[in-house]
Amino acid sequence: MAPYISYTIHYINDEWQLCNECLQTQYLPEDHRGANLAEAMKAALETWSLDVVNQICLTTDNGSNIISAARILDWLRLPCFGHNLHLAVTKAVQDDSRCSWELGVCRKIVSSFSMSWKRKRELTKAQINMDVKQHSLVAVSMDCPTRWGLMSKMVSRILEQKVELLSIKQKVTDDTLEVCHELQEPSAPKKERNLGTLFKDFESRIREQEQEHASPVNQEEQHRQIVMKEIDGYLSGHRTDFEEDPLIWWKRQQFNYPVLVKLAQKYLCVCATSLASEKLFSTAGNVISPFRATMKPDKVDMLVSLSNNL
């Protein structure tokens, strides 16, 4: 398979919708060292005449080469939350012998039903008799450790079907289900945070400057007062529901906060995960198949961009 590097951009349009586009899929036959990746990423922006000043942040995985490239370019980098979460979950499961044992039991339970149509039939009958949803058990492949989300679904589904499984007298012990339930216990709720926390330091610095450098009211001072008024209004305003989409909220409030809305549109487009790039890898894999492995790099760039952006 030929080596390529893709660059995706994210932005918020005038309708306050988060958009992502494939900027370029570049053929990169050189070794994927930090210096080579840095040159390729810089060239991608120059090809489209994009100023790096307008790039807020770079979301990447924890690969040493991409970290080195961001350091060489002196670009602000945000580690992918999805990759970090995967590393934390994987390490926690590996370090806890209870998790390994219980997940093995859950796999055996699922396997016993997946390989027997009679057991599937008995489970369906039990679900009908107890008037519950007829859900199938979730199978997880041991060959794909990155799909820990499926492991969570597997445990959740077994807990959901606990009564039905016990009713058909399968080898499911209460201890097993109890430990599975412990795996599903939610952690302590995190303290809710919003954009107000981003403005507190900014507000305090402005107030300190006002005290240290008292000057006659001029255009700059008037602008500062407008900004402070918006910040005070934002911090003292009614708090919205934590589940509400922040982009929808800012779309409704853009005329109430004409200055802060520019900051929101600038920073809320930063993605916490590199999901868009991961999806692009799948798209590129469908374009560059074993039956189409001799395509020219410019043709690959065109097809991947069209497939992702249209």
N, C-alpha and C positions, 0 to 999 in steps of 0.2 A: 504494500500500500504506500502511495506517495505521501511525503510529509507536507502538511499545510498548516498555516496559522490563520485563524479568523479573528476579526475584531468587530465587536458589536457595540452599538451606542444606545443610550437610553435617555429619553427626554420626556417632558410633559408638554403637551400641545396646548393650544388656546382653549380647547374644551376640557382641559384638566384630565386628560387621559394619559396614562403612563404608556409610552410607546417604546419599542426597541426595533432597531434595524441592523441588518448585517452590513457593515461598512465595506468589508473586503475579505476575501479568502485568498491568501497569498501563498504561492508555492515557495517553500523554504527548504531547499535541499541541504543547507549547511547544518552543522550540529546545533541543537537547540540549547545553546549556552545563553547565559544572561545577556552578553554583549550582542549576539546575533538577534535575539528576541527584541532587544531594545531598538536596534536599527530597523527591524521590520515594523514595530509599532509606530515608531516615529515616521517612517515612510508612509504608513497607512494614513496618518493625519495629513501629511504634506500632499499626498495624492488628491485629497478632497479639499485642500486649502483650508483646513480647520486649524484654528489657533488653540494651542494647548492650554492657554489661559482660561478658555471656556470649559475645559475638562475639569470637573470637580474632583472626581475620585476614580480609582481603578479597582474594580472588584475582581479578585482572582482566587485561585486555590492556594494551597500552601507549598507548591512546588518551588524548590530552591532556585530554579532557573528564572521563573517569572518574578520571584521576589528580588533576585539580583537585577533583573531588567528594570523593574520599577525604581530600584535604588540608583541605578546608573542614570536614568532619566530624571531622577529627583521628582517623581510623581507620587502623589498621595495614594496609598494603597489600602484597600479594605479587605481583610481576609474573608473568604466566603463562609457565612454562618452555617450553611448546610454541610460543608466539609468539616468544620470544627465540631459541629453537633455529631456528625458521623463518628469522628475519632473519639469523642467523649463516650458515646453510647457503646461503641465497640470495645473500648478499654474497660468500661464498667461491667459489661457482660462477661468479658474474658477473666476479669479479676475476681468475680463472684462465682464461686463453685455452685451455689444454689441456682443461679440463672442458667448455667450450662446444663445442669442436671434436669431442671424443670423444662427448659426448652427442648431437650432431648425427649422427655416424656410427651410433651405436646406434639412433637413431630411424629412420634409413634402412634399417638391417638389419631392424628389426621391421616397418617399413612394407612392405618387399619381400615378406615372408612373409604379412603380413596381407591384402595385395591379390591374392595368387596362391594358389589352392587347390592348384595343382600343387606349389609349393614347400612348402606345408604337408604334402602327402602325402609328399614326399621326406624331409622332416624326420622325420615319423612313422616311415617305413621305417628311417631311420638309427638312430633311438632303439630300435626293436625289434631290429635287427641287433646293436646294441651292448649290448642288455639293460640299458637305463637307463630311468629314469622318463620317461613321455611327457608332459612339461610343454610348454605353449605359451609363446611369447614374450610379454612384458608390454608392452602399448602404453601410451604416455603422451601426453596431449594437451598441445600447446605453449601452449594458451590458458588453462591453469590452473597458474600457477607455484607455487601453494601446495602442490601435490601432489608435493613433492620426494621423499616416501617412495616413491612409485611409480617415480620415476627411479632410486632406489637398487635397487628390485626389478627394474627393467628391465636394469640393468647386471649385477646378480647372476645373472639368468636367462641372459643371453648368455654370461657366464663359465661357468655350469653346462653350457651346451650348446655350449661351444667346439669340442670334438672333432666333434660331430655336424654343426655348421655348416660346419666346414672339410671334412668328408667329402663334403658335397654341393656343394663347390666354389663357395660363394657368395663375394662380395667382402668377406671379413673378413680383415684383415691381422693378423699377429702383434703388430705395434706397437700397433694399436688395442686388441686384447685385453689387452696388457700394461699400457697406460695405464688401461684400465677396471679392471684388477686393482688398480692403485695407488689408484684411487678407493675400492676396497672394503677397503683395508688398515685394520685396527683401530688406533685411537689407543692411546697408552700407557695402561695400566690406571690408573684413579684409585685413590687411597688410600681404603680402605674406612672408612666412618664409621658410628657408631651413636649411640644415645642417651647413651652414656658421655661423649661430648664435651660434651653439654649440661649435664652435672652437675659437670664439673670446676671451673668457675668458682664454681658454687654451693657446692661443697664447700670450696673455698679461702676463700670469704668467711665461711662459718660458722666455720671453724677460726680465722680472724683475729679474729672477734668473740668467740670463746671465750677467746682469749688476752688480749684487751684488756679484756673485761668479765667477770672471774671473779666468780661469785655463787653463793650457796647453791643446791642442787638444788631446783627447784620444778617445777611442772607444765609450764611452758614449756621448761625445761631437759630434762626427761624426754622431751618430744616431740622436741626437737632431737636428743637422743641416739638416739631411734628412727629418725629420718630419716637421721642419719649412718650408722647401722648398715645401713640398707637400701641407701644409696648405696655403701658399702664392699662389701656383698655383691653388688650389681649389677656394680660395676666389676671385682671379682675373680672373678666367676662364669665359667662356661664359655661361650665365644663360640659362637653358633649359626652355621649356614651362611648365607652372605651372601644366598642366593636365597630363604631362608625368609620366609614372610609374617610381618611383625612383629605383626600383629593376632592371628594364631594363637598366636604365642609368648607375648604378654602375656595372652591368655586362659588359657593353661596356668599362667602364673606369677602370676596376680592375687592368689592367697592368700599367696604368698611375699613379695610387695612391695605390701602394702595401701596404702601412702602414694604410692609412685612410680606405681602403676597409675592413680591419678587424673590425674597429669600426662600419662601416656601417652595416656589416653583423651581428654584435653583437647586435646592438640597434634597427635596423629596424624591427626585428622580434617581438618587443613588440607590442601587439595588443591594440588598443584604446578602444575596446569594448569586452565584454564577450560573443560575439555572438556564438563562437564555443561551449562554455559550454551550452548555451541555446539550440543550435541544439542537443547537446548530450542528454539533458533532453527529447527532443522529441523522439530521437532514443530509449532511455531507456524506455519511455512510450509505444513504440510499442513492445519492447521485453518483458517487464513485464506487460502483459495485464491481465484482470480479468480471462481469461482462462488459463493463465500460471503463476499464482501467487504463486505457491508452488516450484518454482525452487530454487536450492541451490545457495548461494552467488557466489561460484566460477564459476558456470555455467552462471550466470548473467554477471559476469565480462568478461567471455570469449565471450559471444554472443554480448554484447555491444561493446567490443573492435573490434571484427571482423566486425560488422555492420558499425562502424564508420571509421575504418582504411583501409578497403579494398576498 
